[in-house]
Amino acid sequence: MHVNEKLLFLNSWLRNPWQVGAMMPSGRALAERIAQQIDPRGGPVIELGPGTGSFTRAMLARGLPERRLALIETDPAFARLLRARYPAARLYAMDAAQLSQVGPLFGDERAGAVVSGLPLLSLPAGKAMAILQAVFESQLHPEGTFIQFSYGFRFPVPPATMRALGLEVSRRGLVVANLPPAFIYAVRRRCEPYRGRVPERHLRRPLRRLPFGGLIGSQLRHDDAERRRDARAPYSPPQNSIR
Ligand SMILES: C[S@@+](CC[C@H](N)C(=O)[O-])C[C@H]1O[C@@H](n2cnc3c(N)ncnc32)[C@H](O)[C@@H]1O
């Protein structure tokens, strides 16, 4: 990985720590384990929050054709780098929470996998839910898998919320050779969708309290900053009743 890439990452983190969620890009060991979760000859792949492209590189090295990849990145500096480096991939410089508004990215062919580098721990719960809903309702094949890494021992979204969304989580392993070590999670649709409601309190609070005030993995809680921003441009969480 180039020094320039690390500097770009650090610079983006300094400007927007809660959105970037880590001071450095993921290491090669984590990227390779993430890439092993996808079938390069299966359906197209959507990557959320590719940053400087650690996972992108590993998935392409595994044989995924570049044109079968869509990259969703909200940071303009990362988006510029990705557009220059992966011209055949579909680059969407936007917030992943808007995925439901753009329609299926690969038309009738739904994605076989969605790979997420998003800092789910530091996103407001409503936004994390909007992203999961959009992915499963409008992008992912019914048999497809959502792959997420997290520094936490538990998946960042509470089990009750996942049940309400009709989703189930399994852990796919721990990558110790990453700084900090990271767990890989796979999310799939449950066979029987839960027909309940997401508890109101889950929409208001941050997803999880982070150890040592969020210093570990430098994934910061940003509820206060987000609230201040919301005061200017209110963010509407998805409807509370989930199919
Ligand atoms: C922890 S970094 C991971 C970057 C890269 N996947 C890696 O592992 O090195 C999180 C990335 O998600 C992006 N991101 C955060 N919120 C986002 C959102 N709502 N929509 C799209 N990208 C987002 C950030 O800009 C950043 O590139």
The ligand as a Tripos MOL2 file, in Angstrom:
@<TRIPOS>MOLECULE
LIG
   27    29     1     0     0
SMALL
NO_CHARGES

@<TRIPOS>ATOM
      1 C1        -13.4790    2.2180    8.1210 C.3       1 LIG1
      2 S1        -13.3610    2.9610    6.5160 S.3       1 LIG1
      3 C2        -13.0980    1.4840    5.5720 C.3       1 LIG1
      4 C3        -12.3930    1.7030    4.2670 C.3       1 LIG1
      5 C4        -11.9580    0.4380    3.5620 C.3       1 LIG1
      6 N1        -13.0790   -0.4400    3.2940 N.3       1 LIG1
      7 C5        -10.9510   -0.2900    4.4080 C.2       1 LIG1
      8 O1        -11.3210   -1.3010    5.0230 O.co2     1 LIG1
      9 O2         -9.8000    0.1640    4.4510 O.co2     1 LIG1
     10 C6        -15.0750    3.4170    6.2070 C.3       1 LIG1
     11 C7        -15.3630    3.9190    4.8150 C.3       1 LIG1
     12 O3        -16.7720    4.0700    4.6870 O.3       1 LIG1
     13 C8        -17.0540    5.3150    4.0600 C.3       1 LIG1
     14 N2        -18.4170    5.7040    4.4730 N.ar      1 LIG1
     15 C9        -18.8370    6.0560    5.7270 C.ar      1 LIG1
     16 N3        -20.1550    6.2880    5.7450 N.ar      1 LIG1
     17 C10       -20.5970    6.0690    4.4820 C.ar      1 LIG1
     18 C11       -21.8840    6.1310    3.8700 C.ar      1 LIG1
     19 N4        -22.9720    6.4510    4.5790 N.pl3     1 LIG1
     20 N5        -21.9940    5.8360    2.5530 N.ar      1 LIG1
     21 C12       -20.8860    5.4820    1.8320 C.ar      1 LIG1
     22 N6        -19.6400    5.4250    2.3520 N.ar      1 LIG1
     23 C13       -19.4910    5.7000    3.6610 C.ar      1 LIG1
     24 C14       -15.9630    6.2250    4.5580 C.3       1 LIG1
     25 O4        -15.8040    7.3720    3.7590 O.3       1 LIG1
     26 C15       -14.7610    5.2740    4.4940 C.3       1 LIG1
     27 O5        -14.2290    5.2370    3.2100 O.3       1 LIG1
@<TRIPOS>BOND
     1     1     2 1
     2     2     3 1
     3     2    10 1
     4     3     4 1
     5     4     5 1
     6     5     6 1
     7     5     7 1
     8     7     8 2
     9     7     9 1
    10    10    11 1
    11    11    12 1
    12    11    26 1
    13    12    13 1
    14    13    14 1
    15    13    24 1
    16    14    15 ar
    17    14    23 ar
    18    15    16 ar
    19    16    17 ar
    20    17    18 ar
    21    17    23 ar
    22    18    19 1
    23    18    20 ar
    24    20    21 ar
    25    21    22 ar
    26    22    23 ar
    27    24    25 1
    28    24    26 1
    29    26    27 1
@<TRIPOS>SUBSTRUCTURE
     1 LIG1         1 GROUP 0 **** ****
